[in-house]
Amino acid sequence: MTHRAALPPLLPFNLDPDAHFGRALQRAQQPLPYEDIPVSDLDLECVADAYAAPRQTLRAWRQRAVGALRELKRRWEGVTLHLRAFQEPAVHQVTKQRDIGFLALLMILTSWADTGFPYELVQGLPAVG
């Protein structure tokens, strides 16, 4: 409610009970904000059109991107093996199906907020021991 971009309240504050009831009756005759026709965002329409226009080439783009990620994962196998050397056996048992080096790299590339997660994959998550 205090943010600049917040929508105004449906009924004003500080009304006496009778005025509040009268305004509530008037408001009940109107559609609620989520019942209105949605407003179309032109920026989102433009992006959707740009992505949907080359539908025939999306499969090739996706396969090329996945191929690049597979190659990156292959090149980072040594990092995962190095990190596994620091794991306790119990932690290794839990994360053995995860490529912890590649996950750490992806977190850096995507600017993931939880920068401590890769360390916790090596040392163990504090919440579960």
LINRA-V332773 format. One record per backbone hydrogen bond with DSSP energy under -1.0 kcal/mol. CO is the residue of the C=O (numbers start at 0). NH is the residue of the N-H. E is the energy in kcal/mol with one decimal. If there is no record, write none. Layout:
# LINRA-V332773
co & nh & e
CO & NH & E
CO & NH & E
This chain:
# LINRA-V332773
co & nh & e
2 & 5 & -1.5
15 & 19 & -2.7
16 & 20 & -2.4
17 & 21 & -2.4
18 & 22 & -2.6
19 & 23 & -2.3
20 & 24 & -2.2
21 & 25 & -2.0
22 & 26 & -2.7
23 & 27 & -1.9
26 & 29 & -1.5
31 & 34 & -2.0
40 & 44 & -2.1
41 & 45 & -2.3
42 & 46 & -2.2
43 & 47 & -2.7
44 & 48 & -2.4
45 & 49 & -2.4
46 & 50 & -2.2
47 & 51 & -2.3
48 & 52 & -2.1
52 & 54 & -1.1
53 & 56 & -1.2
56 & 60 & -2.4
57 & 61 & -3.0
58 & 62 & -2.7
59 & 63 & -2.3
60 & 64 & -2.5
61 & 65 & -2.9
62 & 66 & -2.3
63 & 67 & -2.1
64 & 68 & -2.2
65 & 69 & -2.5
66 & 70 & -2.2
67 & 71 & -2.4
68 & 72 & -2.7
69 & 73 & -2.4
70 & 74 & -2.3
71 & 75 & -1.3
73 & 76 & -1.2
75 & 79 & -1.7
76 & 80 & -2.4
77 & 81 & -2.3
78 & 82 & -2.6
79 & 83 & -2.4
80 & 84 & -1.0
82 & 85 & -1.6
83 & 86 & -1.5
87 & 91 & -2.6
88 & 92 & -2.2
89 & 93 & -1.4
90 & 94 & -2.2
94 & 97 & -2.1
97 & 99 & -1.3
98 & 102 & -2.5
99 & 103 & -1.8
100 & 104 & -2.0
101 & 105 & -2.7
102 & 106 & -2.1
103 & 107 & -1.7
104 & 108 & -2.6
105 & 109 & -2.0
106 & 111 & -2.6
107 & 110 & -1.1
112 & 114 & -1.8
113 & 116 & -1.3
115 & 119 & -2.1
116 & 120 & -1.9
117 & 121 & -1.1
118 & 122 & -3.0
119 & 123 & -2.3
124 & 128 & -1.3
